[in-house]
Amino acid sequence: MAAAKKTGRGRKQDRPRVAGGQKYEVGYESKKTGRSASAVKKAVKKVGNNRKRVEKRLGR
């Protein structure tokens, strides 16, 4: 039997990021934090797309 192959995906998960241009991601974050979609977009623009920083900026 051959040894099991390791996957070569090598991509990081993007779960810890908020895609400010994706309507569904902005909507999810907006619903989660109770803030408006425009507030989420402004937070992403201000602090970057790191989910923890965005949530901290939105006061969650």
C-alpha positions as CSV (number, residue, x, y, z in Angstrom):
1,M,0.0,0.0,0.0
2,A,1.2,3.5,-0.9
3,A,1.6,6.1,1.8
4,A,-1.4,8.5,2.1
5,K,-0.9,11.7,0.0
6,K,-0.9,15.0,1.7
7,T,-3.1,17.6,0.2
8,G,-1.4,20.5,-1.6
9,R,-4.0,23.1,-1.0
10,G,-1.8,25.4,1.0
11,R,-4.4,28.2,1.2
12,K,-5.3,29.9,4.4
13,Q,-8.8,30.0,5.5
14,D,-10.4,33.4,5.1
15,R,-12.9,33.0,8.0
16,P,-11.0,35.5,10.1
17,R,-11.5,38.1,7.4
18,V,-14.4,40.3,6.4
19,A,-14.7,40.9,2.6
20,G,-16.0,44.5,2.6
21,G,-17.0,44.2,-1.1
22,Q,-19.1,41.0,-0.6
23,K,-22.7,41.9,0.2
24,Y,-23.4,38.7,2.1
25,E,-20.4,39.0,4.3
26,V,-21.2,42.7,5.1
27,G,-24.8,41.6,5.8
28,Y,-23.7,38.8,8.1
29,E,-21.4,41.0,10.1
30,S,-24.0,43.8,10.2
31,K,-26.6,41.3,11.6
32,K,-24.1,39.8,14.0
33,T,-23.1,43.2,15.5
34,G,-26.4,45.0,15.2
35,R,-24.9,47.8,13.2
36,S,-25.7,49.0,9.7
37,A,-24.0,47.7,6.5
38,S,-22.4,51.1,5.9
39,A,-20.9,51.1,9.4
40,V,-19.4,47.7,8.7
41,K,-18.0,48.9,5.4
42,K,-16.5,52.0,7.1
43,A,-15.0,49.8,9.8
44,V,-13.4,47.5,7.2
45,K,-12.0,50.5,5.4
46,K,-10.6,52.0,8.7
47,V,-9.1,49.0,10.4
48,G,-8.6,46.5,7.6
49,N,-10.4,43.2,6.9
50,N,-9.4,41.4,10.1
51,R,-12.7,40.2,11.7
52,K,-11.6,40.7,15.3
53,R,-10.5,44.3,14.7
54,V,-13.7,45.1,12.7
55,E,-15.9,43.7,15.6
56,K,-13.8,45.7,18.1
57,R,-14.2,48.8,16.1
58,L,-18.0,48.3,15.9
59,G,-18.1,47.9,19.6
60,R,-18.9,44.2,20.0
